Amino acid sequence: MEIIEKLESKKTVNHYRNFRKDLKEQTEKGLLSQIFSKPALKKEVAELGLLIVGKTNHFEDVSLGSDRTENLRKYIKPNIWDDKDYYQLLVYFFGDHADLVKHAWNKMPYKMYQTGYYRRSFRAPNNEKYILLNQINLIGGLLQLPSIYSYTNGGEQFYNLTLEEQIIYDSDISNSANQFYIWSAAIDTGNTAIYQLIENIIFNKHPEGKVSRNIIKALLNSEQKHCWELVEKLLLAAQRQEGLRQTVLEALDETSIGALEYMTNVISEHKLTRFSSVVRSIDTWTGLGWDTEKESVVRNIVSLAHTYFNNPHQIPDAIKSKNNNEVYMALWVQSVWDVEKAVPYLHQLYDQGGVEKKCLAIKFAGETQDPYIQMPLYYKAVLECDLQVLAFAGEPLSTLLSANVTSKFFINNADYPDFFEKLHELTQKIEVKEKKFEGKIFSWLNATFNKSNLYASMFYLVGEDTEKLNLVLSYFDQFDLSLREQLSRAILGDFYCYSYSYNFGKKKKAVTPFQKEFAFKIIKDRGESLVTSGINVLQQNPLSKEELMIFFDMFKRKGGTLRKKLIELVVQQEDAVVGPLVEELLGKGDIEQRTASLDIMLQLQKDKRISAQIRNWTTQYAAKPKVSEREQSLLDQLNPSDDKKVLSAENGFGFYDPSVVSKFELPEVKASYLYALATQKDKYGFTQSVNHIKEELRKLNDLFLKK
């Protein structure tokens, strides 16, 4: 509440919606809106601004290969902000800070191209696609104003703050995740006041400001060594403050390469590898895959990074080393500078190395999260057919193909000829379904080969080819449950449902013949969601006699919910379609199937359908030489008689007779009973007067309130 009152005079509206409205008017009518005072823009410049803002009331990050990204690419040219007309867009968005945003924009090629929990410290300074993503997401993120969310004050409140105020109150407000880029740009362009403010906060000399993650990132993102030294002092002073140490180290990989090199040396020189936060952070930077590891191993990894940062000429020889730690860290350091320059080394390892080196190349390629680096190596792994290598390649291969199903990029791609067929050959050669490999590449690293990953990859390469799809489905029974569910979701689309209480029911969308055929296949599965989805598809349209007969074997199952849904589905069909199934269940079924036929007859009877046929069936059934008690109870409900008790809810299904009910009356109170003796003097049986009891209760209440 204190910060809200303090910033009361700084309140403003969320201008994001106004940006979109104003830019749209400028693109369509060439008019400048009167919403707020902004410079007029040329039509093509306003169009670029509108594309950056997007169609929502908040910025959504652009992603590789999306339509929005491709549209932006058409507008954004090299050195775009050197053009005075386009520079006006930065002024339009950021006012006096336009120069700082331009400075940060130009630094984006040297920033990490990955984001999120699984990000690695890799850069791609010559990859135009990743540079564009970083630059657009930088500007879009900076459009978010500082804000505070308060339930008591009606939600999110936005503020128009100076750079100094953003830094001072960063711990109390929500700044843009990209705001630190502007603070470091201010430092790098000579704003000594910003650096002095941050230094005062770091040394606890400022009356209000507190050290925050964004402040640490701003210092590390700077190209000034004295900024890194400030973070070094903070890190070494952390002592037992593991949280502060973790904040510093987890922010390190997102900032400048110089800071990463400098702080790696600090970790090595001051032997900080004994701290758990250092172990976690190094794993995040490198993707080595450890949770906890011996300090000696961690120290060796940091030492190798420090060595290759300071001696890049040693990297080619390190790639040839027998020591996998040296190989991996040489690749890592090279990728911190430029991941694309590590690609030849990866292929060298795969083509010339043994199984372990091939696995290392596959693992490292996966850490890059760059499909143009990953897929060539995964394709080689498929061609080679080594089980251990496939243990490392199988899952990331299927994941990568899955991510590109919509774009169909890898389907019939000339760079990967006969990919589907090669995978199919692989499934024929390999007989084992699963095999675990322990301690491969590194002592702590395990990998598991799962044949389902190969089948999944085949499915993602099917495209519109019906023959390929049928081939994949011919192995459906060999898939594990998760893959069967995944395949079913892809085929059934909106008809897929996880349970009878989720997405189950009639749809407006038409069922395709293939979906219907597939539904008949999965209703016999043991996976609940598959069976549910199959029934959901089949209930959309009427079924034929032949189709309904497929349910014959399913009524052998004893599951109550499944049985109920099957009966409901059968009863929905036309009388002429239901009859043959009932007769088949009566004549050839086991006890479960016969009782199912009786249940179906009961539902038909309640709906007053085919009464004559039901009487014939029950007569035939009653004539059987042996009828179980369960069957007999259903027959009695179908054909009740005066001398037979019909089981129903009214008689508790046979547990009691409603015609024999005892008369309700209170028990007789005899004079010798304790109750009679106690109520002779007082009707409630109290031994003290009511007033006395009330007074004692009041005293007890007063005593309680005093405590």
Buried (B, 14 or more C-beta within 10 A) or exposed (E): EEBBEEBEEBEBEBBBBBBBEBBBBBBEEEEBBEBEEBEEBBEEBBBBBBBBBBEEEEBEEBEBBEEBBEEBBEBBEEEBBEEEEBBBBBBBBBEEBBBBBBBBBEBBBBBBBBBEEEBBBBBBBEBEBBBBBBBBBBBBBBBBBBBBEEEEEEEEBBBBBEBBBBBBBBBBBBBBBBBBBBBBBBBBEEBEEBBEBBBBBBEEEBEEBEBBBBBBBBBBBBBBEEBBEBBBEBBEEBEEBEEBBBBBBBBBBBBBBBBBBBBBBBBBEEEBBEBEBBBBBBBBBBBBBBEEBEEEBBBBBBBBBBBBBEEEEBBEEBBBEEEBBBBBBBBBBBBBBBBBBBBEBBBBBBEEBEBBBBBBBBBBBBBBBBBEBBBBBBBBBBEBEBEBBBBBBBBBBBBBBBBBBEEEBBBEBEEBEEBBEBBBBBBEEBEEEEBEBEEBBBEBBEBBBBBBBBBBBBBBBBBEBEEBBEBBBEBBEEBBBEBBBBBBBBBBEEBBBBEBEEBBEEBEEEBBEEBBEBBBBBBBBEBBBBBBBBBBBBBBEEBEBEBBBBBBEBBEBEEEEBBEBBBEBBBEBEEEBBBBBBBBBBEEBEEBBBBBBBBBBBBBBEEEBBEEBBBEBBEEBBEEEEBEEEBBBBBBBBBEEEEEEBBEEEBEEEEEEEEEEEEEEEEEEEEEEEEEEBBEEEEEEEEEEEEEEEEEEEEEEEEEEEE
